Amino acid sequence: MPITIRDTIMARYSWQFQRGRKIDNCVPTQWLPVVEELCMSIEETIPVADRPAFYWLDIKEKHGALAVDYVAPSNMASKIEALVAAAIVRIPLL
């Protein structure tokens, strides 16, 4: 089975996908660069010591828009929410 863009993102940011679900196959391929940038921003924002407290529960398409759910360290909640909101507005609606 060939390696997909989803696989590459989940491998590069594997600590974010340890306990949660993966990037759902319903996420359009053209959205994946934004998802990857979101994962990169999360990595840059969360200190290494706080990373075990963060993981994705879901990254999917819902009603034509990007929908994400996650668990985050309480001290990072507002920063993570801002990153997620910025990514969501960059995704074109289906």
PLY file of the C-alpha trace (Angstrom):
ply
format ascii 1.0
element vertex 94
property float x
property float y
property float z
element edge 93
property int vertex1
property int vertex2
end_header
0.00 0.00 0.00
1.50 3.38 -0.99
2.33 5.98 1.64
-0.23 8.79 1.56
0.00 12.44 2.52
-2.08 11.56 5.59
0.47 8.90 6.56
3.32 11.37 6.12
1.64 13.98 8.34
0.81 11.43 11.03
4.38 10.08 10.97
6.01 13.51 11.08
3.83 14.61 14.02
3.36 11.16 15.54
3.31 12.44 19.13
0.06 14.29 18.32
-1.63 11.06 17.16
-0.53 8.70 19.95
-3.86 8.22 21.71
-6.38 9.82 19.44
-7.82 8.96 16.10
-6.09 9.54 12.81
-6.78 12.04 10.04
-10.05 10.72 8.63
-10.09 9.58 5.02
-13.04 11.92 4.40
-10.70 14.94 4.71
-10.17 16.14 1.12
-6.59 15.89 -0.12
-6.55 19.61 -0.95
-7.12 20.37 2.76
-4.13 18.35 3.95
-1.53 21.14 3.57
-3.58 23.23 6.02
-3.87 20.25 8.38
-0.10 19.78 8.16
0.50 23.46 8.92
-1.83 23.15 11.91
0.14 20.17 13.21
3.38 22.10 12.70
1.97 25.11 14.58
0.87 22.85 17.42
4.38 21.38 17.58
5.94 24.85 17.67
3.52 26.05 20.35
3.47 23.20 22.86
6.65 22.78 24.92
8.12 19.26 24.86
7.25 18.79 28.55
3.54 19.46 27.84
3.28 17.31 24.69
2.09 14.11 26.41
-1.07 16.01 27.43
-2.01 16.86 23.82
-3.54 14.55 21.22
-6.05 14.65 18.41
-9.37 12.93 18.97
-10.61 13.64 15.46
-9.65 15.48 12.30
-12.42 15.16 9.72
-14.73 16.83 7.24
-18.16 17.55 8.67
-20.93 19.33 6.78
-18.40 20.57 4.21
-16.01 22.09 6.73
-12.94 20.98 8.67
-13.88 19.66 12.10
-11.27 18.86 14.74
-11.45 17.66 18.31
-8.50 17.31 20.64
-7.29 17.09 24.22
-4.87 19.84 25.24
-3.00 20.92 28.36
-5.16 23.43 30.21
-2.38 26.02 30.17
-2.32 25.87 26.35
-6.07 25.73 25.63
-6.54 29.28 24.36
-3.44 29.16 22.15
-4.47 25.82 20.65
-8.03 27.05 20.06
-6.68 30.09 18.19
-4.49 27.88 15.97
-7.42 25.58 15.20
-9.74 28.51 14.43
-7.14 30.03 12.09
-6.79 26.72 10.23
-10.54 26.22 9.91
-11.07 29.59 8.26
-8.35 28.78 5.71
-10.24 25.70 4.48
-12.64 26.32 1.59
-16.15 25.05 2.23
-17.27 22.12 0.14
0 1
1 2
2 3
3 4
4 5
5 6
6 7
7 8
8 9
9 10
10 11
11 12
12 13
13 14
14 15
15 16
16 17
17 18
18 19
19 20
20 21
21 22
22 23
23 24
24 25
25 26
26 27
27 28
28 29
29 30
30 31
31 32
32 33
33 34
34 35
35 36
36 37
37 38
38 39
39 40
40 41
41 42
42 43
43 44
44 45
45 46
46 47
47 48
48 49
49 50
50 51
51 52
52 53
53 54
54 55
55 56
56 57
57 58
58 59
59 60
60 61
61 62
62 63
63 64
64 65
65 66
66 67
67 68
68 69
69 70
70 71
71 72
72 73
73 74
74 75
75 76
76 77
77 78
78 79
79 80
80 81
81 82
82 83
83 84
84 85
85 86
86 87
87 88
88 89
89 90
90 91
91 92
92 93
